[in-house]
Amino acid sequence: AMTPSDALAAIIGKGPYPRTEVTKKIWEYIKKNKLQDAVNKRMINADAKLKEVFGKAQVSMFEMAGLIGKHLK
């Protein structure tokens, strides 16, 4: 199980969580807040909370996993 950073915990809650659960919770948050890009579904548009985790306004699905990994220990 991995412990999320404070920025990530603000989105998924305090851990620890297995990596698969972290990914699942991030996707629930993205879908609930309609953050998937309407034109290019592979892109995620970050809101204020996700921007703290990603470090930028838009990331691809593939890039997202690496950026989330930096917030787990």
Distance bins in CASP14 RR format, pairs under 12 A and 6 or more apart:
PFRMAT RR
TARGET T0000
AUTHOR 0000-0000-0000
RMODE 2
METHOD distances of the structure
MODEL  1
1 14 0 0 0 0 0 1 0 0 0 0 0
1 15 1 0 0 1 0 0 0 0 0 0 0
1 16 1 1 0 0 0 0 0 0 0 0 0
1 17 1 0 0 1 0 0 0 0 0 0 0
1 18 1 0 1 0 0 0 0 0 0 0 0
1 19 0 0 0 0 1 0 0 0 0 0 0
1 20 0 0 0 0 0 1 0 0 0 0 0
1 21 0 0 0 0 1 0 0 0 0 0 0
1 22 0 0 0 0 1 0 0 0 0 0 0
1 72 0 0 0 0 1 0 0 0 0 0 0
1 73 0 0 0 0 0 1 0 0 0 0 0
2 8 0 0 0 0 1 0 0 0 0 0 0
2 9 0 0 0 0 0 1 0 0 0 0 0
2 12 0 0 0 0 0 1 0 0 0 0 0
2 14 0 0 0 0 0 1 0 0 0 0 0
2 15 1 0 0 1 0 0 0 0 0 0 0
2 16 1 0 1 0 0 0 0 0 0 0 0
2 17 1 0 0 1 0 0 0 0 0 0 0
2 18 1 0 0 1 0 0 0 0 0 0 0
2 19 1 0 1 0 0 0 0 0 0 0 0
2 20 0 0 0 0 0 1 0 0 0 0 0
2 21 0 0 0 0 1 0 0 0 0 0 0
2 22 1 0 0 1 0 0 0 0 0 0 0
2 23 0 0 0 0 0 1 0 0 0 0 0
2 25 0 0 0 0 0 1 0 0 0 0 0
2 68 0 0 0 0 1 0 0 0 0 0 0
2 69 0 0 0 0 1 0 0 0 0 0 0
2 70 0 0 0 0 0 1 0 0 0 0 0
2 71 0 0 0 0 1 0 0 0 0 0 0
2 72 1 1 0 0 0 0 0 0 0 0 0
2 73 1 0 0 1 0 0 0 0 0 0 0
3 9 0 0 0 0 1 0 0 0 0 0 0
3 12 0 0 0 0 0 1 0 0 0 0 0
3 13 0 0 0 0 0 1 0 0 0 0 0
3 14 0 0 0 0 1 0 0 0 0 0 0
3 15 1 0 1 0 0 0 0 0 0 0 0
3 16 1 0 1 0 0 0 0 0 0 0 0
3 17 0 0 0 0 1 0 0 0 0 0 0
3 18 0 0 0 0 0 1 0 0 0 0 0
3 19 0 0 0 0 0 1 0 0 0 0 0
3 22 0 0 0 0 0 1 0 0 0 0 0
3 69 0 0 0 0 0 1 0 0 0 0 0
3 71 0 0 0 0 1 0 0 0 0 0 0
3 72 1 0 0 1 0 0 0 0 0 0 0
3 73 1 0 1 0 0 0 0 0 0 0 0
4 10 0 0 0 0 1 0 0 0 0 0 0
4 11 0 0 0 0 1 0 0 0 0 0 0
4 12 1 0 0 1 0 0 0 0 0 0 0
4 13 1 0 0 1 0 0 0 0 0 0 0
4 14 1 0 0 1 0 0 0 0 0 0 0
4 15 1 0 1 0 0 0 0 0 0 0 0
4 16 0 0 0 0 1 0 0 0 0 0 0
4 17 1 0 0 1 0 0 0 0 0 0 0
4 18 0 0 0 0 0 1 0 0 0 0 0
4 19 0 0 0 0 0 1 0 0 0 0 0
4 21 0 0 0 0 0 1 0 0 0 0 0
4 22 1 0 0 1 0 0 0 0 0 0 0
4 23 0 0 0 0 0 1 0 0 0 0 0
4 25 0 0 0 0 1 0 0 0 0 0 0
4 26 0 0 0 0 0 1 0 0 0 0 0
4 52 0 0 0 0 0 1 0 0 0 0 0
4 53 0 0 0 0 1 0 0 0 0 0 0
4 68 0 0 0 0 1 0 0 0 0 0 0
4 69 0 0 0 0 1 0 0 0 0 0 0
4 70 0 0 0 0 0 1 0 0 0 0 0
4 71 1 0 1 0 0 0 0 0 0 0 0
4 72 1 0 0 1 0 0 0 0 0 0 0
4 73 0 0 0 0 1 0 0 0 0 0 0
5 11 0 0 0 0 0 1 0 0 0 0 0
5 12 0 0 0 0 0 1 0 0 0 0 0
5 13 0 0 0 0 0 1 0 0 0 0 0
5 14 0 0 0 0 0 1 0 0 0 0 0
5 15 0 0 0 0 0 1 0 0 0 0 0
5 22 0 0 0 0 0 1 0 0 0 0 0
5 52 0 0 0 0 1 0 0 0 0 0 0
5 53 1 0 0 1 0 0 0 0 0 0 0
5 67 0 0 0 0 0 1 0 0 0 0 0
5 68 0 0 0 0 1 0 0 0 0 0 0
5 69 0 0 0 0 1 0 0 0 0 0 0
5 70 0 0 0 0 1 0 0 0 0 0 0
5 71 1 0 1 0 0 0 0 0 0 0 0
5 72 1 0 0 1 0 0 0 0 0 0 0
5 73 1 0 0 1 0 0 0 0 0 0 0
6 12 0 0 0 0 0 1 0 0 0 0 0
6 13 0 0 0 0 0 1 0 0 0 0 0
6 14 0 0 0 0 1 0 0 0 0 0 0
6 15 0 0 0 0 0 1 0 0 0 0 0
6 49 0 0 0 0 0 1 0 0 0 0 0
6 52 0 0 0 0 1 0 0 0 0 0 0
6 53 0 0 0 0 0 1 0 0 0 0 0
6 71 0 0 0 0 1 0 0 0 0 0 0
6 73 0 0 0 0 0 1 0 0 0 0 0
7 13 0 0 0 0 0 1 0 0 0 0 0
7 46 0 0 0 0 0 1 0 0 0 0 0
7 48 0 0 0 0 0 1 0 0 0 0 0
7 49 1 0 0 1 0 0 0 0 0 0 0
7 50 0 0 0 0 1 0 0 0 0 0 0
7 51 0 0 0 0 1 0 0 0 0 0 0
7 52 1 0 1 0 0 0 0 0 0 0 0
7 53 1 0 1 0 0 0 0 0 0 0 0
7 54 0 0 0 0 1 0 0 0 0 0 0
7 55 0 0 0 0 1 0 0 0 0 0 0
7 67 0 0 0 0 0 1 0 0 0 0 0
7 68 0 0 0 0 0 1 0 0 0 0 0
7 69 0 0 0 0 0 1 0 0 0 0 0
7 70 0 0 0 0 0 1 0 0 0 0 0
7 71 1 0 0 1 0 0 0 0 0 0 0
7 72 0 0 0 0 0 1 0 0 0 0 0
8 14 0 0 0 0 1 0 0 0 0 0 0
8 15 0 0 0 0 1 0 0 0 0 0 0
8 16 0 0 0 0 0 1 0 0 0 0 0
8 17 0 0 0 0 1 0 0 0 0 0 0
8 19 0 0 0 0 0 1 0 0 0 0 0
8 22 1 0 0 1 0 0 0 0 0 0 0
8 23 0 0 0 0 0 1 0 0 0 0 0
8 25 0 0 0 0 1 0 0 0 0 0 0
8 26 0 0 0 0 1 0 0 0 0 0 0
8 29 0 0 0 0 0 1 0 0 0 0 0
8 49 0 0 0 0 1 0 0 0 0 0 0
8 50 0 0 0 0 1 0 0 0 0 0 0
8 52 0 0 0 0 1 0 0 0 0 0 0
8 53 1 0 1 0 0 0 0 0 0 0 0
8 54 0 0 0 0 0 1 0 0 0 0 0
8 64 0 0 0 0 0 1 0 0 0 0 0
8 67 0 0 0 0 1 0 0 0 0 0 0
8 68 1 0 0 1 0 0 0 0 0 0 0
8 69 0 0 0 0 1 0 0 0 0 0 0
8 70 0 0 0 0 1 0 0 0 0 0 0
8 71 1 0 1 0 0 0 0 0 0 0 0
8 72 1 0 0 1 0 0 0 0 0 0 0
8 73 0 0 0 0 0 1 0 0 0 0 0
9 15 1 0 0 1 0 0 0 0 0 0 0
9 16 0 0 0 0 0 1 0 0 0 0 0
9 17 0 0 0 0 1 0 0 0 0 0 0
9 22 0 0 0 0 0 1 0 0 0 0 0
9 25 0 0 0 0 0 1 0 0 0 0 0
9 26 0 0 0 0 0 1 0 0 0 0 0
9 49 0 0 0 0 0 1 0 0 0 0 0
9 52 0 0 0 0 0 1 0 0 0 0 0
9 53 0 0 0 0 0 1 0 0 0 0 0
9 71 0 0 0 0 1 0 0 0 0 0 0
9 72 0 0 0 0 0 1 0 0 0 0 0
9 73 0 0 0 0 0 1 0 0 0 0 0
10 25 0 0 0 0 0 1 0 0 0 0 0
10 26 0 0 0 0 0 1 0 0 0 0 0
10 29 0 0 0 0 0 1 0 0 0 0 0
10 47 0 0 0 0 0 1 0 0 0 0 0
10 48 0 0 0 0 1 0 0 0 0 0 0
10 49 1 0 1 0 0 0 0 0 0 0 0
10 50 0 0 0 0 1 0 0 0 0 0 0
10 51 0 0 0 0 0 1 0 0 0 0 0
10 52 1 0 0 1 0 0 0 0 0 0 0
10 53 0 0 0 0 1 0 0 0 0 0 0
10 71 0 0 0 0 0 1 0 0 0 0 0
11 17 0 0 0 0 0 1 0 0 0 0 0
11 22 0 0 0 0 1 0 0 0 0 0 0
11 23 0 0 0 0 0 1 0 0 0 0 0
11 25 1 0 0 1 0 0 0 0 0 0 0
11 26 1 0 0 1 0 0 0 0 0 0 0
11 27 0 0 0 0 0 1 0 0 0 0 0
11 28 0 0 0 0 1 0 0 0 0 0 0
11 29 1 0 1 0 0 0 0 0 0 0 0
11 30 0 0 0 0 1 0 0 0 0 0 0
11 32 0 0 0 0 0 1 0 0 0 0 0
11 33 0 0 0 0 1 0 0 0 0 0 0
11 35 0 0 0 0 0 1 0 0 0 0 0
11 46 0 0 0 0 0 1 0 0 0 0 0
11 47 0 0 0 0 1 0 0 0 0 0 0
11 48 0 0 0 0 0 1 0 0 0 0 0
11 49 1 0 1 0 0 0 0 0 0 0 0
11 50 1 0 0 1 0 0 0 0 0 0 0
11 51 0 0 0 0 0 1 0 0 0 0 0
11 52 0 0 0 0 1 0 0 0 0 0 0
11 53 1 0 0 1 0 0 0 0 0 0 0
11 54 0 0 0 0 0 1 0 0 0 0 0
11 68 0 0 0 0 1 0 0 0 0 0 0
11 71 0 0 0 0 1 0 0 0 0 0 0
12 18 0 0 0 0 0 1 0 0 0 0 0
12 19 0 0 0 0 0 1 0 0 0 0 0
12 21 0 0 0 0 1 0 0 0 0 0 0
12 22 1 0 0 1 0 0 0 0 0 0 0
12 23 0 0 0 0 1 0 0 0 0 0 0
12 24 0 0 0 0 1 0 0 0 0 0 0
12 25 1 1 0 0 0 0 0 0 0 0 0
12 26 1 0 0 1 0 0 0 0 0 0 0
12 27 0 0 0 0 0 1 0 0 0 0 0
12 28 0 0 0 0 1 0 0 0 0 0 0
12 29 1 0 0 1 0 0 0 0 0 0 0
12 30 0 0 0 0 0 1 0 0 0 0 0
12 32 0 0 0 0 0 1 0 0 0 0 0
12 49 0 0 0 0 0 1 0 0 0 0 0
12 50 0 0 0 0 0 1 0 0 0 0 0
12 53 0 0 0 0 1 0 0 0 0 0 0
12 68 0 0 0 0 1 0 0 0 0 0 0
12 71 0 0 0 0 1 0 0 0 0 0 0
12 72 0 0 0 0 0 1 0 0 0 0 0
13 21 0 0 0 0 0 1 0 0 0 0 0
13 22 0 0 0 0 1 0 0 0 0 0 0
13 25 1 0 0 1 0 0 0 0 0 0 0
13 26 0 0 0 0 0 1 0 0 0 0 0
13 28 0 0 0 0 0 1 0 0 0 0 0
13 29 0 0 0 0 0 1 0 0 0 0 0
13 49 0 0 0 0 0 1 0 0 0 0 0
14 25 0 0 0 0 0 1 0 0 0 0 0
15 21 0 0 0 0 1 0 0 0 0 0 0
15 22 0 0 0 0 1 0 0 0 0 0 0
15 25 0 0 0 0 1 0 0 0 0 0 0
15 71 0 0 0 0 0 1 0 0 0 0 0
15 72 0 0 0 0 1 0 0 0 0 0 0
15 73 0 0 0 0 0 1 0 0 0 0 0
16 22 0 0 0 0 1 0 0 0 0 0 0
16 72 0 0 0 0 1 0 0 0 0 0 0
16 73 0 0 0 0 1 0 0 0 0 0 0
17 23 0 0 0 0 1 0 0 0 0 0 0
17 24 0 0 0 0 1 0 0 0 0 0 0
17 25 1 0 0 1 0 0 0 0 0 0 0
17 26 0 0 0 0 0 1 0 0 0 0 0
17 68 0 0 0 0 0 1 0 0 0 0 0
17 71 0 0 0 0 0 1 0 0 0 0 0
17 72 0 0 0 0 1 0 0 0 0 0 0
17 73 0 0 0 0 0 1 0 0 0 0 0
18 24 0 0 0 0 1 0 0 0 0 0 0
18 25 0 0 0 0 0 1 0 0 0 0 0
18 72 0 0 0 0 0 1 0 0 0 0 0
19 25 0 0 0 0 0 1 0 0 0 0 0
19 26 0 0 0 0 0 1 0 0 0 0 0
19 65 0 0 0 0 1 0 0 0 0 0 0
19 66 0 0 0 0 0 1 0 0 0 0 0
19 68 0 0 0 0 1 0 0 0 0 0 0
19 69 0 0 0 0 1 0 0 0 0 0 0
19 71 0 0 0 0 0 1 0 0 0 0 0
19 72 1 0 0 1 0 0 0 0 0 0 0
19 73 0 0 0 0 0 1 0 0 0 0 0
20 26 0 0 0 0 0 1 0 0 0 0 0
20 27 0 0 0 0 0 1 0 0 0 0 0
20 65 0 0 0 0 0 1 0 0 0 0 0
20 68 0 0 0 0 0 1 0 0 0 0 0
20 72 0 0 0 0 0 1 0 0 0 0 0
21 27 0 0 0 0 0 1 0 0 0 0 0
21 28 0 0 0 0 0 1 0 0 0 0 0
21 68 0 0 0 0 0 1 0 0 0 0 0
21 72 0 0 0 0 0 1 0 0 0 0 0
22 28 0 0 0 0 0 1 0 0 0 0 0
22 29 0 0 0 0 0 1 0 0 0 0 0
22 53 0 0 0 0 0 1 0 0 0 0 0
22 64 0 0 0 0 0 1 0 0 0 0 0
22 65 0 0 0 0 1 0 0 0 0 0 0
22 66 0 0 0 0 0 1 0 0 0 0 0
22 67 0 0 0 0 0 1 0 0 0 0 0
22 68 1 0 0 1 0 0 0 0 0 0 0
22 69 0 0 0 0 1 0 0 0 0 0 0
22 71 0 0 0 0 1 0 0 0 0 0 0
22 72 1 0 0 1 0 0 0 0 0 0 0
22 73 0 0 0 0 0 1 0 0 0 0 0
23 29 0 0 0 0 0 1 0 0 0 0 0
23 30 0 0 0 0 0 1 0 0 0 0 0
23 61 0 0 0 0 0 1 0 0 0 0 0
23 64 0 0 0 0 1 0 0 0 0 0 0
23 65 1 0 0 1 0 0 0 0 0 0 0
23 66 0 0 0 0 0 1 0 0 0 0 0
23 67 0 0 0 0 0 1 0 0 0 0 0
23 68 1 0 0 1 0 0 0 0 0 0 0
23 69 0 0 0 0 1 0 0 0 0 0 0
23 72 0 0 0 0 0 1 0 0 0 0 0
24 30 0 0 0 0 0 1 0 0 0 0 0
24 31 0 0 0 0 0 1 0 0 0 0 0
24 68 0 0 0 0 0 1 0 0 0 0 0
25 31 0 0 0 0 0 1 0 0 0 0 0
25 32 0 0 0 0 0 1 0 0 0 0 0
25 68 0 0 0 0 0 1 0 0 0 0 0
26 32 0 0 0 0 0 1 0 0 0 0 0
26 33 0 0 0 0 0 1 0 0 0 0 0
26 35 0 0 0 0 1 0 0 0 0 0 0
26 36 0 0 0 0 0 1 0 0 0 0 0
26 44 0 0 0 0 1 0 0 0 0 0 0
26 46 0 0 0 0 0 1 0 0 0 0 0
26 49 0 0 0 0 0 1 0 0 0 0 0
26 50 0 0 0 0 1 0 0 0 0 0 0
26 53 0 0 0 0 1 0 0 0 0 0 0
26 54 0 0 0 0 0 1 0 0 0 0 0
26 59 0 0 0 0 0 1 0 0 0 0 0
26 61 0 0 0 0 0 1 0 0 0 0 0
26 64 1 0 0 1 0 0 0 0 0 0 0
26 65 0 0 0 0 1 0 0 0 0 0 0
26 66 0 0 0 0 0 1 0 0 0 0 0
26 67 0 0 0 0 0 1 0 0 0 0 0
26 68 1 0 0 1 0 0 0 0 0 0 0
26 69 0 0 0 0 0 1 0 0 0 0 0
26 71 0 0 0 0 0 1 0 0 0 0 0
26 72 0 0 0 0 0 1 0 0 0 0 0
27 33 0 0 0 0 0 1 0 0 0 0 0
27 35 0 0 0 0 1 0 0 0 0 0 0
27 36 0 0 0 0 1 0 0 0 0 0 0
27 44 0 0 0 0 1 0 0 0 0 0 0
27 50 0 0 0 0 0 1 0 0 0 0 0
27 61 0 0 0 0 1 0 0 0 0 0 0
27 64 0 0 0 0 1 0 0 0 0 0 0
27 65 0 0 0 0 0 1 0 0 0 0 0
27 68 0 0 0 0 0 1 0 0 0 0 0
28 35 0 0 0 0 0 1 0 0 0 0 0
29 35 1 0 0 1 0 0 0 0 0 0 0
29 36 0 0 0 0 0 1 0 0 0 0 0
29 44 0 0 0 0 0 1 0 0 0 0 0
29 46 0 0 0 0 0 1 0 0 0 0 0
29 47 0 0 0 0 1 0 0 0 0 0 0
29 49 0 0 0 0 1 0 0 0 0 0 0
29 50 1 0 0 1 0 0 0 0 0 0 0
29 53 0 0 0 0 0 1 0 0 0 0 0
29 64 0 0 0 0 0 1 0 0 0 0 0
29 68 0 0 0 0 0 1 0 0 0 0 0
30 36 1 0 1 0 0 0 0 0 0 0 0
30 37 0 0 0 0 0 1 0 0 0 0 0
30 41 0 0 0 0 0 1 0 0 0 0 0
30 43 0 0 0 0 0 1 0 0 0 0 0
30 44 1 0 1 0 0 0 0 0 0 0 0
30 45 0 0 0 0 1 0 0 0 0 0 0
30 46 0 0 0 0 1 0 0 0 0 0 0
30 47 0 0 0 0 1 0 0 0 0 0 0
30 49 0 0 0 0 0 1 0 0 0 0 0
30 50 1 0 0 1 0 0 0 0 0 0 0
30 53 0 0 0 0 0 1 0 0 0 0 0
30 54 0 0 0 0 0 1 0 0 0 0 0
30 59 0 0 0 0 0 1 0 0 0 0 0
30 61 0 0 0 0 1 0 0 0 0 0 0
30 64 0 0 0 0 1 0 0 0 0 0 0
30 68 0 0 0 0 0 1 0 0 0 0 0
31 41 0 0 0 0 0 1 0 0 0 0 0
31 44 0 0 0 0 0 1 0 0 0 0 0
32 47 0 0 0 0 0 1 0 0 0 0 0
32 49 0 0 0 0 0 1 0 0 0 0 0
33 44 0 0 0 0 0 1 0 0 0 0 0
33 45 0 0 0 0 1 0 0 0 0 0 0
33 46 0 0 0 0 0 1 0 0 0 0 0
33 47 1 0 0 1 0 0 0 0 0 0 0
33 48 0 0 0 0 0 1 0 0 0 0 0
33 49 0 0 0 0 1 0 0 0 0 0 0
33 50 0 0 0 0 1 0 0 0 0 0 0
34 44 0 0 0 0 0 1 0 0 0 0 0
34 45 0 0 0 0 1 0 0 0 0 0 0
34 47 0 0 0 0 1 0 0 0 0 0 0
35 41 0 0 0 0 0 1 0 0 0 0 0
35 43 0 0 0 0 1 0 0 0 0 0 0
35 44 1 0 1 0 0 0 0 0 0 0 0
35 45 1 0 1 0 0 0 0 0 0 0 0
35 46 1 0 0 1 0 0 0 0 0 0 0
35 47 1 0 0 1 0 0 0 0 0 0 0
35 48 0 0 0 0 0 1 0 0 0 0 0
35 49 0 0 0 0 1 0 0 0 0 0 0
35 50 1 0 0 1 0 0 0 0 0 0 0
35 51 0 0 0 0 0 1 0 0 0 0 0
35 53 0 0 0 0 0 1 0 0 0 0 0
35 54 0 0 0 0 0 1 0 0 0 0 0
35 57 0 0 0 0 0 1 0 0 0 0 0
35 58 0 0 0 0 1 0 0 0 0 0 0
35 59 0 0 0 0 0 1 0 0 0 0 0
35 61 0 0 0 0 0 1 0 0 0 0 0
35 64 0 0 0 0 0 1 0 0 0 0 0
36 42 0 0 0 0 1 0 0 0 0 0 0
36 43 1 0 0 1 0 0 0 0 0 0 0
36 44 1 0 0 1 0 0 0 0 0 0 0
36 45 1 0 0 1 0 0 0 0 0 0 0
36 46 0 0 0 0 0 1 0 0 0 0 0
36 47 0 0 0 0 0 1 0 0 0 0 0
36 50 0 0 0 0 0 1 0 0 0 0 0
36 58 0 0 0 0 0 1 0 0 0 0 0
36 59 0 0 0 0 0 1 0 0 0 0 0
36 60 0 0 0 0 0 1 0 0 0 0 0
36 61 0 0 0 0 1 0 0 0 0 0 0
36 64 0 0 0 0 0 1 0 0 0 0 0
37 43 1 1 0 0 0 0 0 0 0 0 0
37 44 1 0 0 1 0 0 0 0 0 0 0
37 45 1 0 1 0 0 0 0 0 0 0 0
37 46 0 0 0 0 0 1 0 0 0 0 0
37 57 0 0 0 0 0 1 0 0 0 0 0
37 58 1 0 0 1 0 0 0 0 0 0 0
37 59 0 0 0 0 0 1 0 0 0 0 0
37 60 0 0 0 0 1 0 0 0 0 0 0
37 61 0 0 0 0 0 1 0 0 0 0 0
38 44 0 0 0 0 0 1 0 0 0 0 0
38 45 0 0 0 0 1 0 0 0 0 0 0
39 45 0 0 0 0 0 1 0 0 0 0 0
39 58 0 0 0 0 0 1 0 0 0 0 0
40 58 0 0 0 0 1 0 0 0 0 0 0
40 59 0 0 0 0 0 1 0 0 0 0 0
40 60 0 0 0 0 1 0 0 0 0 0 0
40 61 0 0 0 0 0 1 0 0 0 0 0
41 60 0 0 0 0 0 1 0 0 0 0 0
41 61 0 0 0 0 1 0 0 0 0 0 0
42 58 0 0 0 0 0 1 0 0 0 0 0
42 59 0 0 0 0 1 0 0 0 0 0 0
42 60 1 0 1 0 0 0 0 0 0 0 0
42 61 1 0 1 0 0 0 0 0 0 0 0
42 62 1 0 0 1 0 0 0 0 0 0 0
42 63 0 0 0 0 1 0 0 0 0 0 0
42 64 0 0 0 0 1 0 0 0 0 0 0
43 54 0 0 0 0 0 1 0 0 0 0 0
43 56 0 0 0 0 0 1 0 0 0 0 0
43 57 0 0 0 0 0 1 0 0 0 0 0
43 58 1 0 1 0 0 0 0 0 0 0 0
43 59 1 0 0 1 0 0 0 0 0 0 0
43 60 1 0 1 0 0 0 0 0 0 0 0
43 61 1 0 0 1 0 0 0 0 0 0 0
43 62 0 0 0 0 0 1 0 0 0 0 0
43 63 0 0 0 0 1 0 0 0 0 0 0
43 64 0 0 0 0 1 0 0 0 0 0 0
44 50 1 0 0 1 0 0 0 0 0 0 0
44 51 0 0 0 0 0 1 0 0 0 0 0
44 53 0 0 0 0 0 1 0 0 0 0 0
44 54 1 0 0 1 0 0 0 0 0 0 0
44 56 0 0 0 0 0 1 0 0 0 0 0
44 57 0 0 0 0 1 0 0 0 0 0 0
44 58 1 0 0 1 0 0 0 0 0 0 0
44 59 1 0 1 0 0 0 0 0 0 0 0
44 60 1 0 0 1 0 0 0 0 0 0 0
44 61 1 0 0 1 0 0 0 0 0 0 0
44 62 0 0 0 0 0 1 0 0 0 0 0
44 63 0 0 0 0 1 0 0 0 0 0 0
44 64 1 0 0 1 0 0 0 0 0 0 0
44 65 0 0 0 0 0 1 0 0 0 0 0
44 67 0 0 0 0 0 1 0 0 0 0 0
44 68 0 0 0 0 0 1 0 0 0 0 0
45 51 0 0 0 0 1 0 0 0 0 0 0
45 54 0 0 0 0 0 1 0 0 0 0 0
45 56 0 0 0 0 0 1 0 0 0 0 0
45 57 1 0 0 1 0 0 0 0 0 0 0
45 58 1 0 1 0 0 0 0 0 0 0 0
45 59 0 0 0 0 1 0 0 0 0 0 0
45 60 0 0 0 0 0 1 0 0 0 0 0
45 64 0 0 0 0 0 1 0 0 0 0 0
46 52 0 0 0 0 1 0 0 0 0 0 0
46 53 1 0 0 1 0 0 0 0 0 0 0
46 54 1 0 1 0 0 0 0 0 0 0 0
46 55 1 0 0 1 0 0 0 0 0 0 0
46 56 1 0 0 1 0 0 0 0 0 0 0
46 57 1 0 1 0 0 0 0 0 0 0 0
46 58 1 0 0 1 0 0 0 0 0 0 0
46 59 1 0 0 1 0 0 0 0 0 0 0
46 60 0 0 0 0 0 1 0 0 0 0 0
46 63 0 0 0 0 0 1 0 0 0 0 0
46 64 0 0 0 0 1 0 0 0 0 0 0
46 67 0 0 0 0 1 0 0 0 0 0 0
47 53 0 0 0 0 0 1 0 0 0 0 0
47 54 0 0 0 0 0 1 0 0 0 0 0
47 57 0 0 0 0 1 0 0 0 0 0 0
47 58 0 0 0 0 0 1 0 0 0 0 0
48 54 0 0 0 0 0 1 0 0 0 0 0
48 55 0 0 0 0 0 1 0 0 0 0 0
48 57 0 0 0 0 0 1 0 0 0 0 0
49 55 0 0 0 0 0 1 0 0 0 0 0
49 71 0 0 0 0 0 1 0 0 0 0 0
50 56 0 0 0 0 1 0 0 0 0 0 0
50 57 0 0 0 0 1 0 0 0 0 0 0
50 58 0 0 0 0 1 0 0 0 0 0 0
50 59 0 0 0 0 1 0 0 0 0 0 0
50 64 0 0 0 0 1 0 0 0 0 0 0
50 67 0 0 0 0 1 0 0 0 0 0 0
50 68 0 0 0 0 1 0 0 0 0 0 0
50 71 0 0 0 0 0 1 0 0 0 0 0
51 57 1 0 0 1 0 0 0 0 0 0 0
51 58 0 0 0 0 1 0 0 0 0 0 0
51 59 0 0 0 0 1 0 0 0 0 0 0
51 67 0 0 0 0 0 1 0 0 0 0 0
52 67 0 0 0 0 0 1 0 0 0 0 0
52 68 0 0 0 0 0 1 0 0 0 0 0
52 70 0 0 0 0 0 1 0 0 0 0 0
52 71 0 0 0 0 1 0 0 0 0 0 0
53 59 0 0 0 0 1 0 0 0 0 0 0
53 63 0 0 0 0 0 1 0 0 0 0 0
53 64 0 0 0 0 1 0 0 0 0 0 0
53 65 0 0 0 0 0 1 0 0 0 0 0
53 66 0 0 0 0 0 1 0 0 0 0 0
53 67 1 0 0 1 0 0 0 0 0 0 0
53 68 1 0 0 1 0 0 0 0 0 0 0
53 69 0 0 0 0 1 0 0 0 0 0 0
53 70 0 0 0 0 1 0 0 0 0 0 0
53 71 1 0 1 0 0 0 0 0 0 0 0
53 72 0 0 0 0 0 1 0 0 0 0 0
54 60 0 0 0 0 0 1 0 0 0 0 0
54 61 0 0 0 0 0 1 0 0 0 0 0
54 63 0 0 0 0 1 0 0 0 0 0 0
54 64 1 0 0 1 0 0 0 0 0 0 0
54 65 0 0 0 0 0 1 0 0 0 0 0
54 66 0 0 0 0 1 0 0 0 0 0 0
54 67 1 0 1 0 0 0 0 0 0 0 0
54 68 0 0 0 0 1 0 0 0 0 0 0
54 69 0 0 0 0 0 1 0 0 0 0 0
54 70 0 0 0 0 1 0 0 0 0 0 0
54 71 0 0 0 0 1 0 0 0 0 0 0
55 63 0 0 0 0 0 1 0 0 0 0 0
55 64 0 0 0 0 0 1 0 0 0 0 0
55 67 1 0 0 1 0 0 0 0 0 0 0
55 68 0 0 0 0 0 1 0 0 0 0 0
55 70 0 0 0 0 1 0 0 0 0 0 0
55 71 0 0 0 0 0 1 0 0 0 0 0
56 63 0 0 0 0 1 0 0 0 0 0 0
56 64 0 0 0 0 0 1 0 0 0 0 0
56 67 0 0 0 0 1 0 0 0 0 0 0
58 64 0 0 0 0 0 1 0 0 0 0 0
58 67 0 0 0 0 0 1 0 0 0 0 0
59 65 0 0 0 0 1 0 0 0 0 0 0
59 66 0 0 0 0 1 0 0 0 0 0 0
59 67 1 0 0 1 0 0 0 0 0 0 0
59 68 0 0 0 0 1 0 0 0 0 0 0
60 66 0 0 0 0 0 1 0 0 0 0 0
60 67 0 0 0 0 0 1 0 0 0 0 0
61 67 0 0 0 0 0 1 0 0 0 0 0
61 68 0 0 0 0 0 1 0 0 0 0 0
62 68 0 0 0 0 0 1 0 0 0 0 0
63 69 0 0 0 0 0 1 0 0 0 0 0
63 70 0 0 0 0 0 1 0 0 0 0 0
64 70 0 0 0 0 0 1 0 0 0 0 0
64 71 0 0 0 0 0 1 0 0 0 0 0
65 71 0 0 0 0 0 1 0 0 0 0 0
65 72 0 0 0 0 0 1 0 0 0 0 0
66 72 0 0 0 0 1 0 0 0 0 0 0
END
